[in-house]
Amino acid sequence: MNRVAVVGLGYAGLTLAVALARKGVTVFGYDRDPGVVAALATGRPHLFEPGIEEGLREVLGDRLSVAAELSREPVDAAVLCVSTPVNSETHQPELENLRAAARRVAETCAPDTLVVVRSTVPVGATRRVVLPELLGRWPRARLAFCPERTIQGQALRELEELPQVVGGLDRESREAAAALFARLTPRVVPVSSLEAAEMIKLINNCHTDLIYAFGNEVALMAERFGLDPLELVHAANIDYPRPDLSRPGFVGGSCLSKDPYLLLGSSRSAGYDPWLVEQARGLNEHLPIHVARRFLDLLRETRGEPAGSRILLLGFAYKGAPPTDDMRGAPVLAMLEVFRTAPLTLLGHDYLVAPEVLKRLGVTPCRPEEGFAGSDGVLIITNHPEYAKLDLPRLLASLRRPALIYDCWRILDEEGVRAAGQIRYAGIGYG
């Protein structure tokens, strides 16, 4: 496996392409977006990921090339990393990108090419969607599913450290895919089928969603009892030999906001209606709405009717640590729907999300110092580490009084906020 095509150069595809090229594989990267290809061809990644720019420049033009069209360049394997979103209204998977990519591979690559699906799909989709496209043009297919399980912000490291699950159409396909990923990671985990590998990706992420959902439910209950959810979680976890409780916080991103719906749809099509998956996802999607409403309620208690208030929003990506510029599933999007019901002046800041994106959302981009000055309330949405390093005394002094600080992740010095005088401090389920 010395020559590999990577089809789709988003987060999963670009990081895989760079990681393989750094291991000595000749990689041909393809993306149908000409803007993405043009940027990558000059060594400029179109997304933020630590180490990706340095890695791209290290291998570009040597072991990595990028193009907008899949060519007939002979390759040992083609890895499909195209987007597989769910419909925002129906939550049904949209797999046309995957189908088209498989068709293009079948049209341009040799019939003995190993095809690896890395895009996240419903259980059974590799066999149902990809395989027919290959067999429609080839006498036989070598096909595998190898889920991408890295976290944004640590992808290049985790590609070399995490075990790689490998499921194949047959033994030959599985062993070929295992040989490919053995170039990257010291441990490959073979499983019995394509469907087993597909489901492993989904249950990994749905389990994470469920764990976070319970932490969020603890926070919502603690809010009613007037208790501190962080105190509850911390004390419950101390030297207790059971699974740790999760801190409350927002759950977003492309995977955790999508994969539960893929597992739900797959399970229901097989005749089983899951008990927990939908409830956990629903709670996590409700949390940003709850926080936005709670923020307005506290602002009303602090300053009177919030109409006309000047509000600073800090953190627009879906998470702050590890940092990312990805806004898929970002909590701020649901919050803005709530805030638009009140005539507020909204200012915003994010260390990685471009100011133009904030403007398109109806928010005035600014530096934190500009946003604090004269504002009535500040909502810290992500736990980006730089927000914890702000010059808090100076910034707090510039707020209008009385003011509200709603620190979703509790990363600020609470005592310092209160000591500034006439400032109410709150967080998820707290204050």
Protein Blocks (a to p, Z undefined) as FASTA:
>chain_A
ZZccdehjafklmmmmmmmmmnopacddddfblklmmmmmnopafbdcehklmmmmmmgo
ilpccdfbdcfbdcfbdcdfbdcdddfklopacfklmmmmmmmmmmmmcfklccddfbdc
dehklmmmmmmmmmmmpmbdcddddddfbdehilmmmmmmpccddddfblmlmmmmmmmm
mmmpmcdcddfbfklmmmmmmmmmmmmmmmmmmmmmmmmmmmmnopafklmmmmmmgopa
bdcdddddddedjklmmmmmmmmmmmmmnopacfklmmmmmmmmmmmmmmmmmmmmmmmm
mnopfehpacddehjbfbfbdcdfbfghiaklmmmmmmmmpccddddddfklcfklmmmn
opacddfklmmnopabdcdfbfcfklmmpcfklmmmmpccddddddfkopacfklmmmno
piacddehiZZ
